[in-house]
Amino acid sequence: MATKGQPVYNVYPLTNYTFGNKQPKLEKDTSVQERLARLRSSYEQHGMRRSVEAVLVVQEHNTPHVLLLQLGLNHFKLPGGRLRPGEEEVEGLRRKLTNTLAPANPSLHITWDVGEVLGVFYRPNFDTVFYPYVPPHITRPKESRKLFVVQLPERCVFAVPKNMRLVAVPLFDLHDNLPRYGPVITALPAVLSRLRLNL
C-alpha cells in the first residue's frame, strides 16, 4: 500500500518494448587505470565531474526489473554519463539517453520523462569507491553520480549499440549483490522503495 506523498511510477511489461541495434558506442578507456587517469586530468581542468544516470523500470511476470547496459560478461552500468561543463542535469541526461538508446530514425524518438532524484553517490578519491554521502574528511569529491527515475512510455523502440546489451535485471537479483553490480546498482532496490511501482 502506498503511503501519503509516495510518488507513483507506472511500470509496463518488457514485451511492450521493441529492441534494435545501432552502431557501436566505444568506451573511451580500455582499462580502469585509464579511466581514473582521465578523471584526474578532467578534475584538474574542470573540478568535480558531474554524472547523471537513468533508472528505467519494466516488469516481467509482475516483478520489477531495471534496464542495465551490459558490456562484455561482467560490466553493468545505468544509461547516462558525464555532463558537459555547465550543462543542466535533466537536459544532459536526455542527451545521453538519446545518444545511447534512441533509434537513428528521429520519428521513433521519445521525449524522455525525467522524474525525481532517487539518490546521489560520491567518489571521494581517484579510485573506484563510491558512497551515498560525502565522507567527513573529504572537502572536494572527485565525482558525483545523480540517479533519476525516468518514466517510460507504455511502448517505445530502443536501439542499443552493437557492442552492448540492454538487459532487464529483477530487483531481487540486484539486492545485496555487490560483487556483480557494485555499490550504486546494488542500492537500487532500496532507493526505488520510496516509489509506488504501479505494475
Salt bridges, closest charged atoms under 4 A:
GLU27 OE2 - LYS77 NZ 3.12
ASP29 OD2 - ARG38 NH2 2.78
GLU53 OE2 - ARG145 NE 2.87
GLU60 OE1 - HIS65 NE2 3.82
GLU87 OE2 - ARG95 NE 2.79
GLU89 OE2 - LYS146 NZ 3.08
GLU91 OE2 - ARG94 NH1 2.70
GLU116 OE1 - ARG194 NH1 2.95
GLU143 OE1 - ARG123 NH2 2.79
